[in-house]
């Protein structure tokens, strides 16, 4: 049979490249005092760019986790089976210290180094980042019970991945999760009804009865959870396997059928007289667990920035190799506008995420922690809110090819809304920023001290900062205006960082579009005079 056509003008695979070859990321790493990690970051980046790693990511999403409530004999086991490549992804993540390792690493910039690696490896596959992130975030909360921390923290920080339900102290490494929300309350955790009753045992344990509506990564070894104790809502640690080797009665009812993040198991659970230990004081559960929440919010910001970088790089790669109407897509003026805008948004997200990660290494500095409290709230809102729009536009750069699963873009698009929902959806995040300003007014001073380091660097940014200050003096209807205010705060923070540290073309385009009033609602509406070529080059893959 004669050939009916010859395949031409198709884009070569994006493989065998260094995902960490990212100028905004590497510059942020240096500023955080973590330049010592550049070598291991780029080693991880080269692995992330291999065809093998990309295949791992594809297959774990096409072969989803399976819940096994009982074994063949009818015994309750409550286990989840994963594709073998899930474990390969987890091994790499733990071996490179993306989970709890920084908490026991005394080097300057250890948390920023971990953030950069989390950002890079997340571009292979986002779902397995969930248990990795929760393990990282659990450690500071666990320290509210020094005895439990001494027992479990070293195993949460080790670089060994040891899958399977066994008594925690017998394992080479542990993973931690959290269970907070319930059917009736969602983010309003004070409405939780799960009860915790002190047991008659001499080990200080409590008995928990109730349910949790959204427990991700249920095969983790330990879980932080909230329950109503005699003294009020409190935080508890529950192991999946008890010290005597028996299974803690944490019943996995079903796995969620989610929009995206399908490689990662998310479950509904019941506590059937489960055993847990108090972390912190009774009645102070939210205060105890809030540090865990703040750290996972950082990872939401990092995860969204990671996805935007992936989308921008893929779009630029496609446009560089695809021709239409006589020239490469990247050389078409309107496509150049779109691509530059996507890269601009990506670099702003990466830069602010790495600045917030750097603040995590300066926990003894009150000014840094005040800035981190508010800066993280506003950035979690805005960066995560931008991710779905960014993914949609990056997908559209491929035309119909981007709408086909084989391109990988639909998976990126389905994943994009998650971080804006996890750890408080948009309204919760925006109101949390108001709460931070109200309860910790020093955070406002620290925020503006950070932003005003760029004062005089760009008049458009200076004017935008003045407008934000004015907005903050008007408290009438501030809850109604919360999204608008927090968006403006996030933008001036990003703008300040780009003016001080970004590529001149990036900083100028950001200020011209985001503050200069010459920008549309959709991506690809940058004003005339922007150096699109210099911006797009920052997302070009070098072989």
N, C-alpha and C positions, 0 to 999 in steps of 0.2 A: 504494500500500500504506500503510495507516495506521501511524503510529509505535507501537511496542510499549512504549516506555518513555521517560521523560525522565531525563537524567543529572543527578543531584543529589548533594550531600554528597561530592563528590570534591575532593581537595586540590589547590589551584592549584600550578603548577610553582614550584620554588624557584630563581628566576633573578633577574637584575638586582639583586643585592645585593653588599655589600662583605664578602668572606670574611675580610678582615683586621679587621673590626669585632668584635674578640675581646678582652674586657677583660683577661683573664689574659695574653694574648700582648702587648698593648700596654704593660701595666704592667711585664712582664719586660723588654721592649725599653728602657724608660726606666731601669730599675734597672741595666741593663748599660751605660749611658752611650751608647746608640745612638738616643736620641730623635730625632736629626737625620734618621734614616731613616724616620720614621713616614709622611711624605708619599709617598715612593716605595713603601713597603709597602702603603699603602692604594690607590695607583694600581694596583698588581699585584693587590690584593684585589678591586678592582672588575672588572678583566679576568677574574679567576678566577670571579667570580660571573655572568658573562654566559652566555647560552644558547649562544653560539658556542663558547666554551671548553669547556663541558660536552659539546657535540657532538663536539669534537675527541677528548675523552677516551673517549667511547663508541665512536667509529668505529675508533680505533687498537686497541681491544681486540677488536672484532668482526672486524677485518681484520688478522690476525696477520702477523708477519714471515715471509718466505720465504727459505730458503737456496738459493743458486745456487752449486753447487760448480764448474760448468764453463760456459763460454760455448757458443754454438751451434756453434762449430767444434771443440769438444773440449778447448779450453785450460782449465787449472785457474785459477779466479778467486777462489773462496772469498769470496763476497760475500753480504750479506743485504739484501733489499729490504724497505722499510718503507712503510706507508701515508703519503701526503703530509702528513697532519695530525700524524704523529709529528714531522716536521721543524718544523712550526709550534710545537709544544710545546717542542721543543729550542731553537728560536730565542728564544722568550720567556725560557726559563730562563737561557740564556747572556747575553742582552741585559741581564737584571737581575742578573747576577753571582752566580748561585746555585752556580757551579762553583768555579773557582780564583781568582776575582777578589779575595777578601779578603786573600790572601797578599801582594798588592802594593798594598793600600789602607792607608795609614798612619793613618787616622782611628780614634779611640777607638771601640770597639764594632763594628768592621767585621765580625768573625766572628759576633757576636750578630745584627747586621742581616741577614747572609746566612742565618743559621739561621731567623729569623722569615720571611723570604721563601721559603725552602725549605719550611717548614711550610705556608704559605698556598698556594703554587702546587701543592704535592703533593696538595691536595684536589681539584684538577681531574683528575689522572691520576697514579697512583703509579709506573707502570712506567718512564717516562722519567727518573724521579729516580735510577735506578741509575747510568747513566753520568755524570750530573751529580755525584752523591755521590762516585763513585770518582775523578773528576777533582779535586774538592776535596781528597780525602784523600791523593792521590798526591804532592802537592807537597812536604810535609815529608820524606817518605821519599826522594824524588828528590834532595833537597839533600845526601844522604850522598855524592853524586858531584857536586861543584860544577861540573865542566865540563858534564855533562849538564843540570844545573839551569839553568845560564846559557843553554844552547841552547834548552831547551824550556819553561821556566817562564813566560816572557812570553807565549808562545802558548797555554799552558794557562790563563792568567789573562785573556786578552782577551775582550771581550764579543761577538766574532764567532763565529757558527756556520758552519762550512765543512765540509759533509759530503762524503765520498768518499775513496777510497784514493789518496793522492798522497804524494810525499816530504814529510815533515813540515815542513821549513824553507820549503817553497813555499806553505804554507797560511796563511790568515788567522787560524785558530784551531784548537786541538787538543783532543782528549778523551783521557783515560787510563782504562785498566781494570786489573784484576789477575787473575792466574791462580795459584791456590795449591793447591787440593785435587786429589787423585788418587783413582783407583778404590779402591785398597787402604787408604787412610789417612783420608780425610775430614779432620776437624779435626786429626788427628794428622799434621801436615805433616812432622814429622821422619822419617816413614815414606816420604816421597816418593822415587821412583826415577828421575825425570828427571835426566839427566846433563848437565853443562856442562863442556866441554873447552876449554882455551885454544887459540885458533886460531894458525896460523903468520903471520897478518896482523900488520902493524905498528900496526893501529888499536886494539889492546887488546881485541878482541872475543873472544867465546866461541862455541862451537857447541853447541847444545842439541838433545838427542834424548830423546823421551819423550812423555807425554800429560798432559792436564789434564781433569778430569772435569766441571768446572763453571766455565765462563768466560762470564760475562754480558757483554752489549754488545760482541760480537766485532768490530763495525765501528769501535771506537775506534782512534785512531792509534797509541797507545803502550800497552804492558802491562808492569806489574811482575809478576814471576814468581819462584818459588822452584825451585832445582835444586841437585843435588849436584855441587859443584865439587871439585877435589882437596883443598881445605881444609875441606870440609864443606858443609852446607846454606847456600846463598848466595842473595842477591837480585840479579836481573838486570832490565834494561830492554830490551824487544824492540819495535821499531817494526814496524808491518804492512808498510811500504814502506821499503826500505833506502836509504842515502844515494845509491847509484848509480841509483835509480829502479826497481829490480827488486823484485818481491814477495818478502817474507820467507816462507820455506816453513812457514807456520803453517796447517795444514790444518783446516778446519772439517768435522768428521765428520757431525754432525747437530745439530739444535736440540732442546732439551728440551721435552717436552709437559707443561707445568706446571699445577698446581692453579689458580694465579692469576698476576698479573704478566705477562699474556699478550701485552701490547703490546711487551714488552722481550724481545729475543732472548737466550737463554742456550744455550751450546753446549758440546759436547765437542770438544776439539781435539787434534791431534798436532803435535809439533815434529819436522819431518823435516829435521834438520840446520839448524835455524833459527839466526839470528845475534842475539846479545844482548851487552849491555855490563854489567859488574859495577857494582852500586850498593852502596856500603859495602865492608866487608872480607869476604874469603872466610871461610866458617864462621860468619858473624854475620847470616845472612839473616833469621831471626826477629826479632832485635833491630832490624834495619834497617826491616823492614816493619811492625813493631808500631805505629808512630805512624800509619801509614795505617789499620790496623785500628781503632785507638782513635777516629779521626775518623769512620770509617764506622759504628762503634758509636754515636757521637753521632747520626748521621743515622738509624740504626735507631730510636733513642729518639724523635727528632723525627718520623720517619715514622709511628710508632705513635700518638704524641700527635696528629698531624695527622688520622689516620684516626678517632681517637676523637672529635675535635672535629666532624668531618664527620658521623659517626653521631649524635652528640648533637643537633647543629643540625637534621639531617633529621628525627629523631624528634620533637623539640619542634615543628618546623614542621607535621609531619603531625598531631600531637595537638592543636595549636591550631586547625586548620581542619576537623578531622573530628569529627562528632558521633555519639554513641551513647547510648542510654538517656536521652535528654532533655537532654543537655548536652555541651559540648565534651569530648573525651577528656582534655585537659589539666586540666580541672576535676574529673575523677574522682579521688578520693583515692588509690586504689591506683596509678593511672597516674602521678599526680604523684610518688609515692614512687619509682617506677621512673625517671622522667625526671630527677628531682633526683639520684638516685644515679649515673646516667649522666653528668650534667653535672659532678658532684663528681669522678668518676674522671678525666674529661677535663681539668678544670682542674688537678688535682694533677699529671697527666702534663705538661701544657703548662708549668706553673710550674717543675718540676724540670728539664725539658729546656732551658728558657731560662737557668736558673741555670748549668747545665753549659756551655752555649754561651758564656755570659759569661766563664767561666773560660778558655776558649780564647783570649780577648783579653788574658789576663794571664800570658803565657808566661814572663815574667821574674820572676814571683813564685813562689818555691818552695812557699809555703803553698798557694797556689791550685792549683798543679800537683799537689801531693800530694792535695789534696781531689778534684781532677778525676779522678785515677787511680782512686780507690776509689768515688767518687760515681757515676762513669760505669759502672763494672762493676755496681754494685748496681741502678742505674736501668735499664740496658739489660736486665738480667734481668727486673725486675718490670714495667716499663711495657710492654715487648714481650709479656710473658706475659699481661697483662691485655687486650690488644687483641682477640684472637679472641672472648673472652667478651663483651666490650663490643659488638663488631659484631653478634654473635648476638642480644643483647638489644635493640639498637637496631632491628635488622631485625624482631624480633617485635612491636615497637610498631606496625608497619604492618599486622599481621595477614597475611592471604594476599597482600595487595598487595606486601608486602615480599619475598615469595618469588618474585616475577615479575621477570625481567631488566630490564624497562623501568623499574622503580623505581630502579635503580642499586645497590640494597642487596646483591644477590648478589655483585656485583663487589667491593664493600667487604669482604664476608664472606670471599671467597676470597683477598683480598690480606692480610687481617689476620694470618695465621700467619707470614708471610714474615720479618718483622723479628726474630722470636724465633728463627728458624733461621739467618738470615744472620749472618755473623761470630761464629759460635758459638751453638749451640742452648742451651736452658735450663741443662743440666748444665755445659756449658763455661763459660757466663757466671757461674754461681754459684761454680764452682771457681776461676775467674779472680779473683773477689773475695777468696777465701781466699788465693790466691797473692799478690795485691797486699798484703794485710795481713801476710803472712809475710815477703815480700822487702822491703817498704817500710813498716816500722812507723810511720813518720812520717805515712803516709796515714791511719792510724787516728786519730791525734791531730788531724789536720786535719779529718777527717770529724766528729768529736765537737765540735770547736771551731765548726764550721758549725752543727751541730744545736743546740748549747746556747746559741746566740744567742737562741733562743726560750724559754730557761729561765724558769719562772715565769709564762709566758703562758697555759698551760693545764695543769692538774694531771694530766689524762689523758695528755697527751703526755709530761710529766715522768716519769710512772710507766713509760711504754713505753720511754723512753730508758734508765731504770735497768735494765729487764729485758734490753735489748740488751747493755748493759755486762756484766751477770751472765752472759749466754750466752757472751760472748767470753772469760770466765775459765775456761770448761769446755772443754778441748780434746779430751776423750774423745769419739770418734765424730764429730768435727766435720765430716768429709767427708759422712758419712751425713746430718747435720743441715744441710748447706750451704744447701739451698733455703729451709728454714724461717728460718735466720739471716739470709740475704740479703734475703728478703722483709721481715723485721722492720726491717732497716736501711733499706731503701728507703722503707718507710712512715714511719719517724720522720724521714727527710730531707724527704719530702713534707709531713708534718705541721708540721715546723719552719718550712718556707717559707710554708705557708698561714697559720699563726698569726702570723707576722711581716708578711706582705705580702698575704694573701688577703682577700676579702670576709668580714666577720664571720660571716655565715650559712654560708658555705662552710667556713671554719675550724672553726666549732663542730660542724657536721654531720660533717666528716671525723674530728675527734677523738672525737666521740660514737660513731661507728660503727666506725672502724678501731681505736680504742684502748679504748673504754669497755665492750667486751664485749656490746654490745646491737646486734647486727647478724647477719644470716643469711649463708648462703653465696651465694645468688643476688642479683643486683641487684634493687632494689626492696624491701629489707628494712631501711631506715633506721628508727631508733627514733622514738618519738613526740616531739613538741616541735621537730622540725627545721623551719626556715622554707623549705619546698619552693618556695613562690612566688618568693622572692628568688633562689634558686639557679637555677630554671628560666629566669627572666628573663634570665640572663646568656648563654643560648644562643638567645634569641629573635631572629629576623631583623627588622631595622628597614629599611623600604623607603625 
